[in-house]
Every structure is written in C-alpha cells, then in structure tokens.
C-alpha cells in the first residue's frame, strides 16, 4: 500500500516548479521504492509525493592517494617504457579474456561456485606468472577484476535506465496528443491527473522512433549481460571515440596518439605488510630512492642486484609526507603506480593506501545502523547549483545567522581546470565553516543519473529544455561530493547528506522573502540546514520577519491625530492598533534562542514594540 510521506504538506503545482527543484519533483516514491509510470506495489496510482525526510552521514574516504613528479634520464625512460609495454600487453590480454568469460553456473551450490572461481583464478595467475612474476601477476589480476566489476555495475545501471526511459515513453505514447483533444477533454484529463500525451502528432512520431532505438539498445545490453560480456577499453572509450573526430576535438593524429599512449602507459604494484617499506615490487625508501623489480624477460636490464632497476631521480612528496613516512616505517602496505603525462617529461609516482573505516553509528548511543543522524549545534547549509554554491549559516535552533553567502565556480575549460575550480570552492567553504566555529556541513544528496536518462520527457521541451538539461549535466555532483567528503574529513568537519526534495519550493516560500538579499538558492540552503538539524522546513507562524532595530521606529508622543494609525502586527495584544501597545508592566516569556522579536530602544530609552 502506498502512503504519502509528506502527508499534511501542501503540494506545489508542477507549473510553479522551476530550476533544479522542478527536476527533483518529477520523481515519484512510495514506501517500498521508486514509482515509475505511476505504479507502486503493482497498483496504479495517480500522484505520489516524494519522500523529503532522510539525513545520512557521508562516508569518509576509504583511502589516500598522493602523487609527485620524478625526473628521469633517457635510460630510465627506455627501461620504464619496456616494462610498461610488457606489463600492458599482459594486462590487456588478461582483460580481454576476463571481460568475455561466461559467469559461473548458477546451478552449482555455494561451494561449487567457489571452487569454479578458484580454478579460473589459478589458471590466470599461472599464465601471467610465467611471463612476469607472482607479484606482477597478482597486481594485474586485481586491477582487471576491479575494472570488470565496475563495468558490470555500469552495465546494470544502463539496463535499468533504459527500462525506465522506455516505460516513460510508453506511458506518454499511450495517451492521445493535445492537438486531437477538445477543450472539454483537456479539462477532464487535468482533473483526473492522467498521463499527458505529446503536444503534436509530429513530436509523437519522433518519440516512436526514439523508443524503437531504445528497445534495440536494451536488447543488446541484456544479451551482453546474459552472456557475461562487458565492453572495456583501456585508455577510455571517450578518448578512443575522439580518434574519429579529431577536427572537432582540435587534435592532430600525432597529438592524439601521444595522449592515447600516455593513457595506456601504467606500472602498478600492490603492497604487502610483510615486505620492506610496504612494497617489494616498487620500493620507495624514506630517502626517496625508487627501485623496480623487473619482470623475468627484462631482468637483463637491471642495474642493481636481484633483478632490480634503480631510478636516477628521487621522489619527494609535498602532501602528507609525514603520514606516508610513518606508514612505510611501521610495516604497513603501500601501493605504487607509475604513469606518464602527455607533453611532459619524467614520470609521476602515486602512493596509495587504505584507511580504516568506522560506521557513523558506532560512537552514537541514540541510534542504530541506518537511522537518521541529525546535527547538534550550528550548521552550514549548502545548495549546489550551476556555476555557484549557495551558503546559509544556521544557529543551533535553526535560525539563519549573518548574511547569506555565494561561492562562484567557473566550470569552463579543461577537466583539470574544472577540478581545480571545484577544489578552490570547497576550500573557501571549509574556511567559512572554520571561521565561524562550525563543525557540521549539510549538503544535498543529489544524483542526476536517472534524470539524465529520462530528462527529455521530464525536463522541458525545445531549446529551453535543452539548455536546462545541459545545465543539469554540467553540474559536477559526483566530483563535488567526493572532493568535499575527502577535504571535510581532513579538516575535521562532519558532512551530512540531506534529501533535497522540495528544498527550493519551501525555501522560497518561507526563507527568502522575509530576508533581504537572499536568493532562492540560499533559501534552499536554509531548508537543507534545518533538515540536517531535524527541524521542519516551514517557518513558525507569528515570527517577526525583521528585527525592530533594523528598520525605522516611530518616536514616542510625536504622532498627530491626522496621522494614519500604524499596524504593528502580532507583536501587540489583540485589539490594539497604532501607537497603543502592550502594557508596560506586562511580563513576556521567551525561550532562549527563539526567533521572536526583540524590543527596540527608541528615544530616552523607551521601548516601542
């Protein structure tokens, strides 16, 4: 049975929704899950509002990765190039085999499936060990398994997105178009809240062609999934497709080949706690000396005992160097990856290690696993938008404090520049929180993956809808979330993810107009911060929108009889108007921190309400 989680709340009209909130309001939820096409638990429903509750802590990063540039000589480049080429050939051959291998027979029991997987793994490792070493083989198998696992997850999400898009198209294609209905029939459809068809027959014809294309793509994806086949390109599918559009990308063939070679050039070695300095395959000493254990076919290139090659350049980390040094001296494992950058000399060494993860509810006595975690104390609400971040600072009672802030993000240029702009904006956000002594930041739990799939049906039509969809696709939600989680954990600030449902609508209704110079996005940030504190989004009735000392107050006994009586609202006793106010000897009770009016001091210290 479907229930309305926002029962009692006033539902906003779809026509009044604008911006990202119109996108967020296009989805339907029931208590059992997502409602696609108006079906919940097998029952067709007319309109179900989304859940707007839910506050979850954002998990801290599971690992750390630091990089540095290492200067190399021509001899170093030649040896490392041969090692990268040999390992790359082994890695790609194993990746091609594992990405097209059928899945284990599901008819076997758990022990049989485990034995079949172990047999496959042993066969792969024997084939790779004979051409490199056991450590290189383990690193290649681990990397390929992770890549295939991510590809299978992406394949599953792609299938789910295609099914959702087809269901949405089928629901609208089943309804008659607007140009075939009379005015009476249109009014009757609006009253019944039925699924709206397309405006014209021409647009409906184009949607029929699109649904045929989606069905064919879904059939291919389901066939690949049933056969256990995934499509993986080492170096990236985007760069591989750019080869056919060099003019549009502004590249020449030699320049593209240089980028393609750099994307596939990689030497990776996993660490172990039983090995010296945490890694015996690629060893980095505290003094910065790098040595590589060469594969068996390349041991004749060694310049050190036991088939090792020592690089001439030293590696010095500028970020978390003390943490890395403590780790390798304490017998902990560290993984190293050597890569190249196009049009740059030398190589880049990346050190990475895992961090122990502790569930957020372990140290809390007032909740169990899966429960909402609310902020205790002041909080900074953050609303991510296209080109800027809206901030609102709240006290522990949920009242806005200080002026609203806006941090601009310039997302033009290359991906490296966009990533740098996101880091710069997050650094300013963390500085703002530390400046005011706030240890909790509330952000939206945004994910536009499904919206990008069915966006053509739910995010507007024509050029206006296309511009809006382009803006949504350009919002760096994943990059912002991952960067903010890592940098906030490093700064000792807790990060809470809040359900963004109706935040812009309710923020504009309750937290924008009472305040000066507050945008709709900053009002939405207020709602996000209040939800993180476990408070409702609506303002309490009778709260004065502006403090009396912030506006002009009429002096005592200086009003004439012809002056129009002033209405001061709920601050006066019932039945009183104009200059007549509450009796001087009347007592007023007010809880500390409540957002009520504070009497302003007028002439001669007299109080006027």
Secondary structure in CASP SS format (residue, H / E / C, confidence):
PFRMAT SS
TARGET T0000
AUTHOR 0000-0000-0000
METHOD secondary structure of the structure
MODEL  1
X C 1.00
X C 1.00
X C 1.00
X C 1.00
X C 1.00
X C 1.00
X C 1.00
X C 1.00
X C 1.00
X C 1.00
X C 1.00
X C 1.00
X C 1.00
X H 1.00
X H 1.00
X H 1.00
X C 1.00
X C 1.00
X H 1.00
X H 1.00
X H 1.00
X H 1.00
X H 1.00
X H 1.00
X C 1.00
X C 1.00
X C 1.00
X E 1.00
X E 1.00
X E 1.00
X C 1.00
X C 1.00
X E 1.00
X E 1.00
X E 1.00
X C 1.00
X C 1.00
X C 1.00
X E 1.00
X E 1.00
X C 1.00
X C 1.00
X E 1.00
X E 1.00
X C 1.00
X C 1.00
X C 1.00
X C 1.00
X C 1.00
X C 1.00
X C 1.00
X C 1.00
X C 1.00
X C 1.00
X E 1.00
X E 1.00
X E 1.00
X C 1.00
X C 1.00
X C 1.00
X C 1.00
X C 1.00
X E 1.00
X E 1.00
X E 1.00
X E 1.00
X E 1.00
X E 1.00
X E 1.00
X E 1.00
X C 1.00
X C 1.00
X C 1.00
X H 1.00
X H 1.00
X H 1.00
X H 1.00
X H 1.00
X H 1.00
X H 1.00
X H 1.00
X H 1.00
X H 1.00
X H 1.00
X H 1.00
X H 1.00
X H 1.00
X H 1.00
X H 1.00
X H 1.00
X H 1.00
X H 1.00
X H 1.00
X H 1.00
X H 1.00
X H 1.00
X H 1.00
X H 1.00
X H 1.00
X C 1.00
X C 1.00
X C 1.00
X C 1.00
X C 1.00
X C 1.00
X C 1.00
X C 1.00
X C 1.00
X C 1.00
X H 1.00
X H 1.00
X H 1.00
X H 1.00
X H 1.00
X H 1.00
X H 1.00
X H 1.00
X H 1.00
X H 1.00
X H 1.00
X H 1.00
X H 1.00
X H 1.00
X H 1.00
X H 1.00
X H 1.00
X H 1.00
X H 1.00
X H 1.00
X C 1.00
X C 1.00
X C 1.00
X C 1.00
X H 1.00
X H 1.00
X H 1.00
X H 1.00
X H 1.00
X H 1.00
X H 1.00
X H 1.00
X H 1.00
X H 1.00
X H 1.00
X H 1.00
X H 1.00
X H 1.00
X H 1.00
X H 1.00
X H 1.00
X H 1.00
X H 1.00
X H 1.00
X H 1.00
X H 1.00
X H 1.00
X H 1.00
X H 1.00
X H 1.00
X H 1.00
X H 1.00
X H 1.00
X H 1.00
X H 1.00
X H 1.00
X H 1.00
X H 1.00
X H 1.00
X H 1.00
X H 1.00
X H 1.00
X H 1.00
X H 1.00
X C 1.00
X C 1.00
X C 1.00
X C 1.00
X H 1.00
X H 1.00
X H 1.00
X C 1.00
X C 1.00
X H 1.00
X H 1.00
X H 1.00
X H 1.00
X H 1.00
X H 1.00
X H 1.00
X H 1.00
X H 1.00
X H 1.00
X C 1.00
X C 1.00
X C 1.00
X C 1.00
X C 1.00
X C 1.00
X C 1.00
X C 1.00
X H 1.00
X H 1.00
X H 1.00
X H 1.00
X H 1.00
X H 1.00
X H 1.00
X H 1.00
X H 1.00
X H 1.00
X H 1.00
X H 1.00
X H 1.00
X H 1.00
X H 1.00
X H 1.00
X H 1.00
X H 1.00
X H 1.00
X H 1.00
X H 1.00
X H 1.00
X H 1.00
X H 1.00
X H 1.00
X H 1.00
X C 1.00
X C 1.00
X C 1.00
X C 1.00
X C 1.00
X C 1.00
X C 1.00
X C 1.00
X C 1.00
X C 1.00
X H 1.00
X H 1.00
X H 1.00
X H 1.00
X H 1.00
X H 1.00
X C 1.00
X C 1.00
X C 1.00
X H 1.00
X H 1.00
X H 1.00
X H 1.00
X C 1.00
X C 1.00
X C 1.00
X H 1.00
X H 1.00
X H 1.00
X H 1.00
X H 1.00
X H 1.00
X H 1.00
X H 1.00
X H 1.00
X H 1.00
X H 1.00
X H 1.00
X C 1.00
X E 1.00
X E 1.00
X E 1.00
X E 1.00
X C 1.00
X C 1.00
X C 1.00
X C 1.00
X C 1.00
X C 1.00
X H 1.00
X H 1.00
X H 1.00
X C 1.00
X C 1.00
X C 1.00
X E 1.00
X E 1.00
X E 1.00
X C 1.00
X C 1.00
X C 1.00
X C 1.00
X E 1.00
X E 1.00
X E 1.00
X E 1.00
X E 1.00
X C 1.00
X C 1.00
X H 1.00
X H 1.00
X H 1.00
X H 1.00
X H 1.00
X H 1.00
X C 1.00
X C 1.00
X E 1.00
X C 1.00
X C 1.00
X C 1.00
X E 1.00
X E 1.00
X E 1.00
X E 1.00
X E 1.00
X E 1.00
X E 1.00
X C 1.00
X C 1.00
X C 1.00
X C 1.00
X C 1.00
X C 1.00
X H 1.00
X H 1.00
X H 1.00
X H 1.00
X H 1.00
X H 1.00
X H 1.00
X H 1.00
X H 1.00
X C 1.00
X C 1.00
X C 1.00
X C 1.00
X C 1.00
X E 1.00
X E 1.00
X E 1.00
X E 1.00
X E 1.00
X C 1.00
X C 1.00
X C 1.00
X C 1.00
X C 1.00
X C 1.00
X C 1.00
X E 1.00
X E 1.00
X E 1.00
X E 1.00
X E 1.00
X E 1.00
X E 1.00
X E 1.00
X C 1.00
X C 1.00
X C 1.00
X C 1.00
X C 1.00
X C 1.00
X C 1.00
X C 1.00
X C 1.00
X C 1.00
X C 1.00
X C 1.00
X C 1.00
X C 1.00
X C 1.00
X C 1.00
X C 1.00
X C 1.00
X C 1.00
X C 1.00
X C 1.00
X C 1.00
X C 1.00
X C 1.00
X E 1.00
X E 1.00
X E 1.00
X E 1.00
X E 1.00
X E 1.00
X E 1.00
X C 1.00
X C 1.00
X E 1.00
X E 1.00
X E 1.00
X E 1.00
X E 1.00
X E 1.00
X E 1.00
X C 1.00
X C 1.00
X C 1.00
X C 1.00
X C 1.00
X E 1.00
X C 1.00
X C 1.00
X C 1.00
X C 1.00
X E 1.00
X E 1.00
X E 1.00
X E 1.00
X C 1.00
X C 1.00
X C 1.00
X C 1.00
X C 1.00
X C 1.00
X H 1.00
X H 1.00
X H 1.00
X H 1.00
X H 1.00
X H 1.00
X H 1.00
X H 1.00
X H 1.00
X H 1.00
X H 1.00
X H 1.00
X H 1.00
X H 1.00
X H 1.00
X H 1.00
X H 1.00
X H 1.00
X H 1.00
X H 1.00
X H 1.00
X C 1.00
X C 1.00
X C 1.00
X C 1.00
X E 1.00
X E 1.00
X E 1.00
X E 1.00
X E 1.00
X C 1.00
X C 1.00
X C 1.00
X C 1.00
X H 1.00
X H 1.00
X H 1.00
X H 1.00
X H 1.00
X C 1.00
X H 1.00
X H 1.00
X H 1.00
X H 1.00
X C 1.00
X C 1.00
X C 1.00
X H 1.00
X H 1.00
X H 1.00
X H 1.00
X H 1.00
X H 1.00
X H 1.00
X H 1.00
X H 1.00
X H 1.00
X H 1.00
X H 1.00
X H 1.00
X C 1.00
X C 1.00
X H 1.00
X H 1.00
X H 1.00
X H 1.00
X H 1.00
X H 1.00
X H 1.00
X H 1.00
X H 1.00
X H 1.00
X H 1.00
X H 1.00
X H 1.00
X H 1.00
X H 1.00
X C 1.00
X C 1.00
X E 1.00
X E 1.00
X E 1.00
X E 1.00
X E 1.00
X C 1.00
X C 1.00
X C 1.00
X C 1.00
X H 1.00
X H 1.00
X H 1.00
X H 1.00
X H 1.00
X H 1.00
X H 1.00
X H 1.00
X C 1.00
X C 1.00
X C 1.00
X C 1.00
X C 1.00
X C 1.00
X C 1.00
X C 1.00
X C 1.00
X H 1.00
X H 1.00
X H 1.00
X H 1.00
X H 1.00
X H 1.00
X H 1.00
X H 1.00
X H 1.00
X H 1.00
X H 1.00
X H 1.00
X H 1.00
X C 1.00
X C 1.00
X C 1.00
X C 1.00
X C 1.00
X C 1.00
X C 1.00
X C 1.00
X C 1.00
X C 1.00
X C 1.00
X C 1.00
X C 1.00
X C 1.00
X C 1.00
X H 1.00
X H 1.00
X H 1.00
X C 1.00
X C 1.00
X C 1.00
X C 1.00
X C 1.00
X C 1.00
X C 1.00
X C 1.00
X C 1.00
X C 1.00
X C 1.00
X C 1.00
X C 1.00
X C 1.00
X C 1.00
X C 1.00
X C 1.00
X C 1.00
X H 1.00
X H 1.00
X H 1.00
X C 1.00
X C 1.00
X C 1.00
X C 1.00
X C 1.00
X C 1.00
X C 1.00
X C 1.00
X C 1.00
X C 1.00
X C 1.00
X C 1.00
X C 1.00
X C 1.00
X C 1.00
X C 1.00
X C 1.00
X C 1.00
X C 1.00
X C 1.00
X C 1.00
X C 1.00
X C 1.00
X C 1.00
X C 1.00
X C 1.00
X C 1.00
X C 1.00
X E 1.00
X E 1.00
X C 1.00
X H 1.00
X H 1.00
X H 1.00
X C 1.00
X E 1.00
X E 1.00
X C 1.00
END
